[in-house]
């Protein structure tokens, strides 16, 4: 079963450009992971400092591999100082109906 989540965070005032640069670099690396099926980055239309990242991994093992990737900790350390929250807020999602 796929592992799906929504990661949310808000860039501090004036940090939007740096957050965007960081997340674009990180997204490129995550999308190359063997078990990654989606890593789509959005900002809210009405609140462009609010970021939403929709992530889908092949299964729990692929998600664990993502969590253990060497580029994750440096990304999270850099991001943490640029966002309002203490860390990204993660919401894990279950499909209402399985895909055919």
Secondary structure, DSSP 8 states (H G I E B T S, - for coil): --EEEEEEEEB-TT-HHHHHHHHHHHHHHHHTSTTEEEEEEEEETTEEEEEEEEEEESSHHHHHHHHT-HHHHHHHHHHHTTBSSSS-EEEEE--SS---
